[in-house]
Amino acid sequence: MRWLVWTLVLLVPSLAQSFEVVSGEARYRVREQLVQIGITDAVGTTQAVKGQVALQGTRATGEFVVDLRELRSDQQRRDNYLRQNTLQTDRFPTATFRPKAVEGLPNPLPQRGRFPVRVVGDLTIRDVTQEVVWEGEAEFSGEEVKVRLRTEFPFERFQLTQPRVPILLSVENRIRLEVDLSLRRK
């Protein structure tokens, strides 16, 4: 009987815990130089984020989906160009991230506290999937977890073409993605 108690004590921390998105926001940031305006960051955001994740130790499974058709910046012309040309949202309406590992969290998962995290997984934009690493933090507060993550990569990594339009002098070849998620334990 004693061996059963010790087995349970050793197994409990490694049991998977599941979380689902309650709310979230995804953003892109791209440095651009516009005629008569100069250098600025183009920022597009959407709150059309859904998903879930199960954590077991450092292993992660699940899926997060962002509806790219809902991305909005401060310029409708930019948004239309990105939807029609760069992202081709008529054919590829979503971006999907499937996490494989989360590093930096204590085991078992805490009820409270803030921890730096590194999340590794497969990101699919259009029909191209690449492994990416997100850096950020997770803040636990009872049944809720707030997660802030960021990653960056060049356009060609996902076979995206840098925008080229007359009012745009240049676009930096670096896309920065950011997500703010509010998760709840299931």
C-alpha positions as CSV (number, residue, x, y, z in Angstrom):
1,M,0.0,0.0,0.0
2,R,2.9,2.4,0.8
3,W,4.2,2.0,-2.8
4,L,0.8,3.1,-4.2
5,V,0.9,6.3,-2.1
6,W,4.5,7.1,-3.3
7,T,3.6,6.3,-6.9
8,L,0.6,8.8,-6.7
9,V,2.8,11.4,-5.1
10,L,5.4,11.1,-7.9
11,L,2.8,11.1,-10.7
12,V,0.5,14.0,-9.6
13,P,3.0,16.8,-10.6
14,S,3.4,15.3,-14.0
15,L,-0.4,15.1,-14.8
16,A,-1.4,17.3,-17.7
17,Q,-3.2,20.5,-16.9
18,S,-5.4,22.1,-19.6
19,F,-6.1,25.7,-20.4
20,E,-8.4,27.5,-22.8
21,V,-8.3,31.0,-24.2
22,V,-10.8,33.3,-22.5
23,S,-9.7,36.4,-24.4
24,G,-6.7,37.4,-26.4
25,E,-5.1,39.8,-28.8
26,A,-2.5,39.1,-31.5
27,R,-0.4,41.8,-33.2
28,Y,2.1,42.2,-36.0
29,R,4.7,45.0,-36.1
30,V,6.7,45.9,-39.2
31,R,8.9,48.9,-39.5
32,E,8.2,50.9,-42.6
33,Q,9.2,54.2,-44.2
34,L,6.4,56.1,-45.8
35,V,6.6,59.1,-48.2
36,Q,6.0,62.4,-46.2
37,I,5.7,60.6,-42.9
38,G,9.1,58.9,-42.3
39,I,9.9,55.8,-40.4
40,T,7.2,54.2,-38.2
41,D,5.9,50.9,-37.1
42,A,2.9,49.5,-38.9
43,V,0.9,47.7,-36.2
44,G,-2.1,45.4,-36.9
45,T,-4.2,43.8,-34.2
46,T,-7.0,41.4,-33.8
47,Q,-8.9,39.9,-30.9
48,A,-10.1,36.9,-33.0
49,V,-7.9,34.4,-31.1
50,K,-9.1,31.1,-29.8
51,G,-7.4,27.9,-28.6
52,Q,-6.3,25.6,-25.9
53,V,-3.2,24.0,-24.5
54,A,-2.4,21.0,-22.3
55,L,0.9,21.1,-20.3
56,Q,2.6,18.1,-18.9
57,G,6.0,19.0,-17.5
58,T,7.7,20.9,-20.3
59,R,5.7,19.1,-23.0
60,A,2.8,21.0,-24.6
61,T,0.0,20.0,-26.9
62,G,-2.9,22.0,-28.3
63,E,-3.7,24.7,-30.9
64,F,-4.1,28.4,-31.1
65,V,-5.9,30.0,-34.1
66,V,-5.9,33.6,-35.2
67,D,-8.4,34.8,-37.8
68,L,-6.2,37.0,-40.1
69,R,-9.2,38.5,-41.8
70,E,-9.8,40.4,-38.6
71,L,-6.4,42.2,-38.5
72,R,-6.8,46.0,-38.4
73,S,-4.2,48.7,-38.5
74,D,-4.5,52.5,-38.6
75,Q,-4.8,52.4,-42.4
76,Q,-7.5,50.5,-44.3
77,R,-5.4,50.5,-47.5
78,R,-2.6,48.7,-45.7
79,D,-5.1,46.2,-44.3
80,N,-6.6,45.5,-47.7
81,Y,-3.2,45.1,-49.3
82,L,-2.1,42.6,-46.6
83,R,-5.3,40.6,-46.9
84,Q,-5.3,40.5,-50.7
85,N,-1.5,40.2,-51.4
86,T,0.8,39.3,-48.5
87,L,-1.5,37.0,-46.5
88,Q,-4.1,36.0,-49.1
89,T,-6.8,35.6,-46.5
90,D,-9.4,34.5,-49.1
91,R,-7.4,31.3,-49.4
92,F,-5.7,31.2,-46.0
93,P,-8.0,32.9,-43.5
94,T,-6.1,31.8,-40.3
95,A,-2.7,31.4,-38.8
96,T,-2.2,28.4,-36.5
97,F,0.3,27.8,-33.7
98,R,0.7,24.3,-32.2
99,P,3.0,24.4,-29.1
100,K,5.4,21.5,-28.4
101,A,7.3,22.7,-25.4
102,V,7.0,25.4,-22.7
103,E,10.2,26.1,-20.7
104,G,10.5,28.1,-17.5
105,L,7.4,27.0,-15.6
106,P,7.7,25.2,-12.2
107,N,6.3,21.7,-11.9
108,P,3.7,21.4,-10.6
109,L,2.2,24.5,-12.0
110,P,1.7,27.3,-9.4
111,Q,-1.5,29.0,-8.2
112,R,0.3,32.4,-8.2
113,G,3.4,34.1,-9.6
114,R,5.1,35.5,-12.7
115,F,7.6,33.4,-14.7
116,P,9.7,34.1,-17.8
117,V,8.8,31.5,-20.4
118,R,10.0,30.2,-23.8
119,V,7.4,28.4,-26.0
120,V,8.5,26.3,-28.9
121,G,6.1,25.1,-31.6
122,D,5.0,25.0,-35.2
123,L,3.5,28.2,-36.7
124,T,1.5,27.9,-39.9
125,I,1.0,31.0,-42.0
126,R,-0.7,30.5,-45.4
127,D,0.4,27.0,-46.3
128,V,3.9,27.2,-44.8
129,T,4.8,25.6,-41.4
130,Q,7.9,26.5,-39.5
131,E,9.1,25.9,-35.9
132,V,9.3,29.2,-34.0
133,V,10.3,30.2,-30.5
134,W,8.2,32.7,-28.5
135,E,9.7,34.6,-25.5
136,G,7.7,36.2,-22.8
137,E,6.1,35.6,-19.4
138,A,3.2,33.8,-17.8
139,E,1.5,35.2,-14.7
140,F,-0.6,32.8,-12.7
141,S,-3.5,34.0,-10.5
142,G,-5.7,31.2,-9.3
143,E,-7.5,29.6,-12.2
144,E,-6.4,32.2,-14.7
145,V,-3.0,32.7,-16.5
146,K,-2.1,35.8,-18.4
147,V,0.5,35.1,-21.1
148,R,2.5,37.7,-23.1
149,L,4.7,36.3,-25.9
150,R,6.7,37.7,-28.9
151,T,8.7,36.3,-31.8
152,E,10.2,37.6,-35.0
153,F,11.3,36.4,-38.4
154,P,12.0,37.6,-41.9
155,F,9.2,37.6,-44.5
156,E,10.8,34.9,-46.6
157,R,10.7,32.4,-43.7
158,F,7.0,31.9,-44.4
159,Q,7.3,32.7,-48.2
160,L,5.7,36.1,-47.7
161,T,6.5,38.9,-50.1
162,Q,7.4,42.3,-48.6
163,P,4.8,44.9,-49.4
164,R,5.8,47.2,-52.4
165,V,3.5,50.2,-53.1
166,P,4.1,53.7,-54.3
167,I,3.7,55.5,-51.0
168,L,6.0,53.0,-49.2
169,L,9.7,53.7,-49.5
170,S,10.8,50.6,-47.6
171,V,9.7,47.8,-45.3
172,E,12.1,46.2,-42.9
173,N,12.5,42.5,-43.6
174,R,11.4,41.6,-40.1
175,I,8.0,40.7,-38.8
176,R,7.4,40.9,-35.1
177,L,4.4,38.9,-33.7
178,E,3.0,39.5,-30.2
179,V,0.2,37.8,-28.4
180,D,-1.5,38.6,-25.1
181,L,-3.6,35.8,-23.9
182,S,-5.9,35.3,-20.9
183,L,-6.2,31.6,-20.2
184,R,-8.4,29.7,-17.8
185,R,-7.7,26.2,-16.3
186,K,-10.2,23.6,-17.7
